[in-house]
């Protein structure tokens, strides 16, 4: 199992979410985050003073998938997240040693089964 963590622009999220849903990956965690990197800060004037904010808002998308599904999820994020400009974000793939479903106590990769019919339910 692998955990895919992607830091993306806000406007890239909805196309990524819709395609992952159609592909059978409805389980995502999203966090609003701020960070700095190569993207320059925004300089604004406030009460006569110039202020530069170097922490830019991003979304952190997290998804744990079976090893065989990593390429599908990463390719979807790259396809919809890439604008070609500095600040498009990053994708990280991390190993996951164990997983458990809290409700039933099930463990392992079977709790990560994709849900091909879930797009029809929405």
Backbone as ProteinMPNN parsed JSONL, in Angstrom:
{"seq_chain_A": "XXXXXXXXXXXXXXXXXXXXXXXXXXXXXXXXXXXXXXXXXXXXXXXXXXXXXXXXXXXXXXXXXXXXXXXXXXXXXXXXXXXXXXXXXXXXXXXXXXXXXXXXXXXXXXXXXXXXXXXXXX", "coords_chain_A": {"N_chain_A": [[0.845, -1.178, 0.0], [0.368, 2.286, -0.595], [0.729, 5.744, 0.264], [-0.462, 8.563, -1.24], [0.453, 11.824, -1.38], [-0.443, 15.001, -2.253], [0.313, 18.319, -3.023], [-1.466, 20.919, -4.129], [-2.819, 23.459, -6.365], [-5.741, 25.367, -5.533], [-7.693, 25.55, -7.593], [-7.221, 23.3, -9.101], [-8.287, 21.166, -7.78], [-11.068, 20.277, -8.053], [-11.354, 19.157, -10.76], [-9.516, 17.018, -10.444], [-10.679, 15.577, -8.313], [-13.133, 14.811, -9.479], [-12.327, 13.132, -11.621], [-10.92, 11.103, -10.225], [-13.044, 10.084, -8.754], [-14.648, 9.047, -10.822], [-12.937, 7.049, -11.65], [-13.11, 5.311, -9.579], [-12.066, 5.918, -7.072], [-13.048, 7.191, -4.417], [-12.26, 7.949, -1.883], [-10.757, 10.406, -0.253], [-8.647, 12.648, 1.535], [-8.663, 16.011, 2.432], [-6.865, 18.958, 3.049], [-6.537, 22.366, 3.92], [-3.685, 24.161, 3.367], [-0.668, 26.11, 3.909], [2.278, 27.228, 2.326], [5.756, 27.599, 1.357], [7.893, 27.999, -1.446], [9.394, 27.789, -4.602], [7.681, 29.553, -5.773], [6.939, 32.942, -5.875], [6.283, 35.395, -3.291], [3.329, 37.359, -2.475], [3.06, 40.781, -2.764], [1.56, 43.326, -0.99], [-0.113, 46.435, -0.333], [-0.771, 47.882, 2.747], [-2.338, 50.055, 4.729], [-0.48, 52.035, 3.999], [1.963, 50.732, 4.204], [4.176, 48.322, 2.781], [3.57, 44.922, 2.512], [4.744, 41.639, 2.363], [3.639, 38.481, 1.612], [4.818, 35.392, 1.938], [3.886, 32.855, 2.271], [1.976, 30.747, 0.535], [-1.384, 29.821, -0.281], [-2.464, 26.443, -0.499], [-3.857, 23.228, -1.414], [-3.833, 20.194, 0.34], [-3.891, 17.008, -0.683], [-4.703, 13.765, 0.225], [-4.363, 10.274, -0.137], [-4.735, 6.859, 0.296], [-3.725, 4.022, -1.36], [-3.759, 0.846, -3.143], [-0.69, -0.705, -4.19], [-0.73, -1.186, -6.965], [-2.396, 0.801, -7.929], [-1.203, 3.253, -7.695], [0.078, 4.64, -9.83], [-2.114, 5.381, -11.419], [-3.508, 7.224, -9.765], [-1.506, 9.175, -9.305], [-0.951, 9.991, -11.972], [-3.418, 11.157, -12.617], [-3.497, 13.346, -10.853], [-1.249, 14.779, -11.778], [-2.025, 15.314, -14.42], [-4.279, 17.048, -14.188], [-3.36, 18.964, -12.434], [-1.259, 20.365, -13.478], [-0.209, 23.411, -14.652], [1.901, 24.531, -15.793], [3.182, 26.638, -14.689], [5.261, 28.156, -12.145], [4.711, 26.938, -8.883], [2.771, 25.011, -9.118], [2.774, 22.761, -7.524], [3.475, 19.726, -5.607], [3.948, 16.132, -5.614], [3.982, 13.361, -3.513], [4.913, 10.022, -2.789], [4.412, 7.642, -0.408], [5.355, 4.838, 1.661], [2.972, 2.589, 3.155], [2.587, 0.752, 5.973], [0.645, -0.649, 7.501], [-2.95, -0.95, 7.698], [-6.207, -0.208, 8.952], [-9.702, -0.745, 9.298], [-11.767, 1.12, 11.194], [-14.454, 0.729, 11.988], [-15.011, -2.06, 11.604], [-12.727, -3.451, 12.247], [-11.288, -4.759, 10.345], [-8.297, -5.431, 8.45], [-5.413, -4.548, 6.47], [-4.902, -4.67, 2.861], [-7.429, -5.142, 1.789], [-9.248, -3.304, 2.776], [-8.967, -1.168, 1.175], [-10.233, -1.419, -1.221], [-11.134, -0.472, -4.471], [-13.937, 1.461, -5.626], [-15.838, 0.942, -8.061], [-18.518, 1.54, -8.848], [-19.234, 3.87, -7.586], [-19.316, 6.427, -8.717], [-21.688, 6.549, -10.09], [-23.502, 6.808, -8.072], [-23.416, 9.396, -7.232]], "CA_chain_A": [[0.0, 0.0, 0.0], [1.093, 3.548, -0.663], [-0.012, 6.973, 0.528], [-0.141, 9.62, -2.19], [0.233, 13.17, -0.841], [-0.254, 15.991, -3.306], [0.088, 19.717, -2.688], [-1.954, 21.425, -5.404], [-3.57, 24.711, -6.365], [-7.163, 25.175, -5.241], [-8.485, 25.376, -8.805], [-6.972, 21.975, -9.674], [-8.895, 20.113, -6.971], [-12.338, 19.717, -8.536], [-11.131, 18.202, -11.856], [-8.853, 15.821, -9.908], [-11.678, 14.834, -7.54], [-14.122, 14.214, -10.38], [-11.741, 12.003, -12.354], [-10.675, 10.01, -9.284], [-14.35, 9.513, -8.451], [-15.038, 8.232, -11.981], [-12.044, 5.894, -11.709], [-13.398, 4.429, -8.46], [-11.299, 6.3, -5.889], [-13.778, 8.28, -3.766], [-11.74, 8.228, -0.54], [-9.691, 11.405, -0.227], [-8.617, 13.612, 2.64], [-8.237, 17.308, 1.926], [-6.541, 19.957, 4.064], [-6.04, 23.638, 3.412], [-2.358, 24.385, 3.929], [0.106, 27.207, 3.352], [3.675, 26.849, 2.238], [6.618, 28.419, 0.514], [8.762, 27.246, -2.343], [9.924, 28.651, -5.657], [6.685, 30.571, -6.109], [7.199, 34.196, -5.164], [5.232, 35.888, -2.413], [2.477, 38.431, -2.977], [3.291, 42.021, -2.043], [0.366, 44.166, -0.93], [0.013, 47.653, 0.469], [-1.746, 47.917, 3.819], [-2.173, 51.277, 5.526], [0.732, 52.744, 3.615], [3.165, 49.895, 4.302], [4.199, 47.163, 1.905], [3.681, 43.635, 3.206], [4.916, 40.515, 1.445], [3.228, 37.203, 2.176], [5.53, 34.327, 1.233], [3.169, 31.592, 2.444], [0.907, 30.701, -0.458], [-2.376, 28.791, 0.034], [-2.532, 25.235, -1.331], [-4.633, 22.123, -0.861], [-3.1, 18.937, 0.51], [-4.756, 15.879, -0.994], [-4.097, 12.518, 0.703], [-5.118, 9.099, -0.576], [-4.001, 5.602, 0.459], [-4.175, 3.107, -2.409], [-2.943, -0.341, -3.374], [0.495, -0.424, -5.0], [-1.066, -1.219, -8.392], [-3.195, 1.973, -8.283], [-0.44, 4.485, -7.466], [0.306, 5.35, -11.099], [-3.388, 5.965, -11.841], [-3.788, 8.396, -8.939], [-0.475, 10.183, -9.576], [-1.173, 10.516, -13.322], [-4.597, 12.027, -12.564], [-3.09, 14.596, -10.192], [-0.348, 15.503, -12.671], [-2.769, 15.761, -15.601], [-5.159, 18.176, -13.889], [-2.705, 19.941, -11.58], [-0.161, 21.033, -14.166], [-0.498, 24.586, -15.473], [3.165, 24.924, -16.405], [3.73, 27.789, -13.971], [5.833, 27.889, -10.83], [3.683, 26.891, -7.85], [1.774, 23.976, -9.39], [2.737, 21.86, -6.379], [4.324, 18.533, -5.536], [3.295, 14.863, -5.284], [4.867, 12.448, -2.808], [4.384, 8.671, -2.601], [5.016, 7.111, 0.814], [4.899, 3.489, 1.988], [2.04, 2.391, 4.275], [2.848, -0.595, 6.482], [-0.579, -1.297, 7.969], [-4.182, -0.156, 7.642], [-7.31, -0.823, 9.674], [-11.005, -0.098, 9.246], [-12.163, 1.287, 12.588], [-15.798, 0.183, 12.23], [-15.076, -3.522, 11.642], [-11.469, -4.045, 12.678], [-10.584, -5.375, 9.22], [-6.978, -4.846, 8.239], [-4.746, -4.878, 5.225], [-5.251, -4.031, 1.597], [-8.847, -5.3, 1.42], [-10.037, -2.128, 3.149], [-8.71, -0.138, 0.177], [-10.838, -1.791, -2.489], [-11.707, 0.648, -5.217], [-15.397, 1.427, -5.689], [-16.133, 1.337, -9.439], [-19.858, 2.034, -9.06], [-19.54, 5.012, -6.729], [-19.576, 7.615, -9.526], [-23.107, 6.519, -10.473], [-24.294, 7.163, -6.9], [-23.315, 10.836, -6.965]], "C_chain_A": [[0.888, 1.238, 0.0], [0.153, 4.702, -0.312], [0.469, 8.012, -0.477], [-0.517, 10.944, -1.533], [0.524, 14.16, -1.952], [-0.569, 17.376, -2.76], [-0.237, 20.413, -4.004], [-2.604, 22.798, -5.239], [-5.046, 24.407, -6.123], [-7.977, 24.865, -6.494], [-8.286, 24.012, -9.466], [-7.757, 20.881, -8.96], [-10.13, 19.487, -7.609], [-12.154, 18.79, -9.743], [-10.452, 16.91, -11.391], [-9.87, 14.959, -9.174], [-12.667, 14.124, -8.453], [-13.547, 13.016, -11.133], [-11.453, 10.835, -11.424], [-11.977, 9.325, -8.901], [-14.809, 8.599, -9.584], [-14.192, 6.972, -12.101], [-12.256, 4.931, -10.541], [-12.594, 4.709, -7.21], [-11.987, 7.464, -5.182], [-13.171, 8.728, -2.441], [-10.531, 9.144, -0.595], [-9.772, 12.187, 1.069], [-8.034, 14.897, 2.078], [-7.971, 18.233, 3.108], [-6.132, 21.242, 3.358], [-4.734, 23.922, 4.134], [-1.748, 25.635, 3.313], [1.555, 26.767, 3.328], [4.455, 27.794, 1.361], [7.516, 27.508, -0.298], [9.331, 28.203, -3.363], [8.963, 29.767, -6.04], [6.917, 31.803, -5.252], [6.019, 34.573, -4.284], [4.426, 36.992, -3.089], [2.73, 39.664, -2.107], [2.043, 42.887, -2.136], [0.684, 45.412, -0.111], [-1.12, 47.656, 1.478], [-1.431, 49.108, 4.71], [-0.835, 51.965, 5.284], [2.005, 51.93, 3.676], [3.048, 48.724, 3.322], [4.417, 45.899, 2.729], [3.811, 42.534, 2.164], [4.569, 39.225, 2.178], [3.87, 36.093, 1.34], [4.842, 32.972, 1.367], [1.95, 31.598, 1.533], [-0.069, 29.59, -0.104], [-2.358, 27.665, -0.995], [-3.522, 24.274, -0.689], [-3.711, 20.92, -0.754], [-4.111, 17.818, 0.331], [-4.029, 14.615, -0.546], [-4.994, 11.356, 0.32], [-4.23, 7.869, -0.376], [-4.597, 4.596, -0.521], [-3.273, 1.884, -2.46], [-1.778, 0.029, -4.288], [0.159, -0.324, -6.485], [-1.819, 0.036, -8.856], [-2.445, 3.296, -8.151], [-0.301, 5.286, -8.756], [-0.974, 6.031, -11.58], [-3.677, 7.25, -11.085], [-2.784, 9.516, -9.232], [-0.681, 10.809, -10.957], [-2.365, 11.467, -13.365], [-4.242, 13.372, -11.94], [-2.202, 15.417, -11.124], [-1.092, 16.079, -13.873], [-3.582, 17.024, -15.322], [-4.479, 19.277, -13.074], [-1.66, 20.778, -12.285], [-0.658, 22.202, -15.014], [0.753, 25.036, -16.214], [3.826, 26.093, -15.709], [4.349, 27.337, -12.645], [4.706, 27.911, -9.809], [2.601, 25.861, -8.099], [1.695, 22.948, -8.272], [3.691, 20.693, -6.493], [3.45, 17.325, -5.234], [4.345, 13.974, -4.636], [4.164, 11.1, -2.667], [5.155, 8.044, -1.446], [4.522, 5.693, 1.067], [3.935, 3.499, 3.178], [2.202, 0.945, 4.723], [1.579, -1.334, 6.862], [-1.756, -0.36, 7.793], [-5.297, -0.942, 8.327], [-8.59, -0.043, 9.425], [-11.535, -0.056, 10.673], [-13.483, 0.591, 12.876], [-15.796, -1.327, 12.43], [-13.823, -4.195, 12.191], [-10.724, -4.752, 11.56], [-9.245, -4.688, 9.036], [-6.443, -5.249, 6.877], [-5.333, -4.19, 4.015], [-6.724, -4.163, 1.222], [-9.71, -4.114, 1.834], [-9.891, -1.009, 2.133], [-9.365, -0.442, -1.163], [-11.413, -0.566, -3.179], [-13.208, 0.418, -5.337], [-15.845, 1.859, -7.076], [-17.524, 1.936, -9.631], [-20.193, 3.311, -8.319], [-19.863, 6.271, -7.526], [-21.047, 7.686, -9.927], [-23.996, 6.95, -9.316], [-24.345, 8.663, -6.656], [-24.214, 11.631, -7.883]], "O_chain_A": [[2.002, 1.231, 0.524], [-1.052, 4.64, -0.557], [1.662, 8.304, -0.557], [-1.675, 11.156, -1.172], [1.612, 14.156, -2.527], [-1.596, 17.578, -2.111], [0.611, 20.493, -4.893], [-2.897, 23.236, -4.127], [-5.535, 23.33, -6.463], [-8.859, 24.006, -6.46], [-9.095, 23.609, -10.302], [-7.881, 19.774, -9.485], [-10.216, 18.262, -7.691], [-12.751, 17.714, -9.758], [-10.773, 15.83, -11.885], [-9.923, 13.747, -9.383], [-13.002, 12.961, -8.224], [-14.217, 11.992, -11.265], [-11.711, 9.687, -11.786], [-12.008, 8.105, -8.741], [-15.302, 7.499, -9.334], [-14.664, 5.946, -12.591], [-11.657, 3.857, -10.508], [-12.449, 3.827, -6.363], [-11.558, 8.609, -5.327], [-13.535, 9.786, -1.927], [-9.427, 8.72, -0.936], [-10.853, 12.363, 1.63], [-7.045, 14.88, 1.345], [-8.758, 18.286, 4.054], [-5.464, 21.209, 2.325], [-4.682, 23.924, 5.364], [-2.249, 26.156, 2.317], [2.006, 26.026, 4.202], [3.894, 28.674, 0.708], [7.85, 26.397, 0.115], [9.712, 29.322, -3.018], [9.376, 30.8, -6.568], [7.075, 31.701, -4.035], [4.895, 34.124, -4.506], [4.805, 37.491, -4.148], [2.629, 39.606, -0.882], [1.534, 43.148, -3.226], [1.619, 45.435, 0.69], [-2.283, 47.461, 1.123], [-0.387, 49.157, 5.361], [-0.157, 52.41, 6.21], [3.049, 52.406, 3.232], [1.958, 48.21, 3.073], [5.34, 45.825, 3.541], [3.061, 42.508, 1.188], [5.134, 38.919, 3.228], [3.508, 35.886, 0.181], [5.184, 32.035, 0.645], [1.009, 32.363, 1.742], [0.355, 28.52, 0.33], [-2.252, 27.902, -2.198], [-3.967, 24.484, 0.44], [-2.906, 20.659, -1.648], [-5.066, 17.697, 1.098], [-2.867, 14.413, -0.896], [-6.217, 11.431, 0.433], [-3.089, 7.851, -0.837], [-5.802, 4.347, -0.521], [-2.176, 1.876, -1.901], [-1.877, 0.973, -5.072], [0.702, 0.529, -7.188], [-1.874, 0.306, -10.056], [-2.997, 4.351, -8.463], [-0.542, 6.494, -8.762], [-0.919, 7.147, -12.097], [-4.049, 8.257, -11.689], [-3.174, 10.673, -9.388], [-0.596, 12.029, -11.099], [-2.328, 12.474, -14.072], [-4.645, 14.42, -12.447], [-2.388, 16.628, -11.244], [-0.819, 17.203, -14.295], [-3.575, 17.96, -16.121], [-4.971, 20.405, -13.03], [-1.217, 21.795, -11.752], [-1.421, 22.019, -15.963], [0.675, 25.828, -17.153], [4.92, 26.504, -16.096], [4.007, 26.285, -12.104], [3.843, 28.788, -9.85], [1.608, 25.827, -7.373], [0.652, 22.322, -8.088], [4.583, 20.664, -7.341], [2.36, 17.455, -4.676], [5.461, 13.847, -5.141], [2.953, 11.048, -2.449], [6.38, 7.926, -1.488], [3.385, 5.371, 0.726], [4.067, 4.315, 4.09], [1.981, 0.02, 3.942], [1.448, -2.524, 6.576], [-1.597, 0.86, 7.744], [-5.328, -2.172, 8.288], [-8.566, 1.186, 9.349], [-11.729, -1.103, 11.291], [-13.618, -0.071, 13.905], [-16.488, -1.835, 13.312], [-13.853, -5.37, 12.558], [-9.642, -5.293, 11.788], [-9.067, -3.528, 9.408], [-6.953, -6.161, 6.228], [-6.138, -3.265, 4.12], [-7.222, -3.376, 0.417], [-10.801, -3.935, 1.294], [-10.602, -0.007, 2.208], [-9.07, 0.23, -2.152], [-12.084, 0.262, -2.563], [-13.684, -0.704, -5.167], [-16.201, 3.021, -7.267], [-17.695, 2.779, -10.512], [-21.321, 3.796, -8.409], [-20.624, 7.111, -7.045], [-21.591, 8.779, -10.086], [-25.118, 7.408, -9.534], [-25.227, 9.146, -5.946], [-24.254, 12.859, -7.797]]}, "name": "protein", "num_of_chains": 1, "seq": "XXXXXXXXXXXXXXXXXXXXXXXXXXXXXXXXXXXXXXXXXXXXXXXXXXXXXXXXXXXXXXXXXXXXXXXXXXXXXXXXXXXXXXXXXXXXXXXXXXXXXXXXXXXXXXXXXXXXXXXXXX"}
